[in-house]
């Protein structure tokens, strides 16, 4: 039964725009403040990973976000966001994995939001309202 305002297509668009736009803000901040790559690079080298992997943040937070927003290979974009957030959690937020904020919220709720919404885009795809629907 189709109820008014019940639409998988609009739901997918809402999800795509939410995760894509919010992730893009993080990416644009890193583009405008390239010094933030130094921190990421230091975290990578502390785990014996190449510092050059830090540039992957542009792929995961700018390119993937644009892919999701526009609906161009959005499943791949969702997977890139998911991978980016795995790296972010492991590199910068390990100590917060099992902690709460002063207000009782999960300390990593923003990171987990991006992790799981990226995964949701990967599973759901773009929907019909996309440049290249999948």
N, C-alpha and C positions, 0 to 999 in steps of 0.2 A: 504494500500500500504506500503510495506517495503522498505524504502529508505536505502542506504548504511549508516552505522554508527548509525542506529536507532535501539535501542535494550533496551527493558524494563529490561532485565536481567542484562546488563552492567550498566544501570542506577541505579538499586537497589544495585549492587555490589559497585559502586562508592559512593553512599549514605552511605552504611554500613561502608565501609572503612574510609570514611571521618569522620563521627560522632564517630565511634568506636576508631580510632587511636587518634583523637584529645582529646576525653574524657579520654582515657587511660593515656595520658600525665599528666592530672590533678590527676588521681588516683595514679600513680606511685610517683608523687611529694608528695602526702600525705603519702604514704607508707614509703618513704625515710625520711620524716619529720613528725613523729607522733605527734609532738607538735601542729600541726595545728588542731588536734582533740580537744585540749583544747579550742580554740576559738569557734569551732562549739558547743562543750558542753556548754560553757557559754551562747551562743546564745539560745540554747535549754532551759536551766534552766531559762533564763530570760522570756521565754514564758510558764513557768510551764510545760515543757516537760522533760521526763527523759534524763539525760545526756548520757545514754547508747545508745540512738538513733544516736549519733555521729558516731558510728561504721557503720551505714548504708551507710556512704559515700564510704566505701570500696566496698559495694555491688553495689552501683550505678555508681561508677567511675572506678572500676577495673573489677569486675565480669561481670556486664552488658556490659561493653565495649568489653570484650573478647567474650561474647556471640554474640554480634552484628558483630564483626570482623569475627569470625569463621562461623557465620550463624547457631548457635545452639540455638534454642528457641529465635530467634532474635526478634520476636514480644514482648516477655516478657522482653528481654533486653531493647528494645526501651521504653517500659512502665516504667521500672525501671529508665532509664535516665530521662524520663519525670518527674517522681515523685521526683527524686533527685533535679532536677532543680526547681521544685515548692518549695521545702524546702530551697534551696539556695537563691532563690529570696525573700521568706518571711523572712528568718532568717537574711540574711546579706545585702540585696539590696533594702529593702522597700523604703528607702529614695531616691533612684535613679529611681523609677518607671516612673516618669514623667519629667526626666531631659535629657538634651543633653550634649554632650561633647563640649570642646572648638572648635572642628572642625565641629560641627553641626550634628554629628552622635548620635544615640540613646545610652545613657549611659549603657544600659543593652543588647547591641546587641549580645555579646558573650553568655550571659545566655539565651537569647531568641533563639539564634541559636541552642543551645543544646536542649532546651525545645521543639522546633518545629521539629528538625530533629529526636529526639527521638520519637516524636509522628508520624512522617512520617514513620519511620521504623516499628512502631507498626501497622500502617494501611497497609503498602505495603508488609511486610514480607521480607524474605531473598532473594527470587529469586532462580534461579537454581544453581548458583555458591555458594554453601554453604555446610558445613559438613552435616547438617540436613535441607534440604530445607523445607519450610512450605508453 
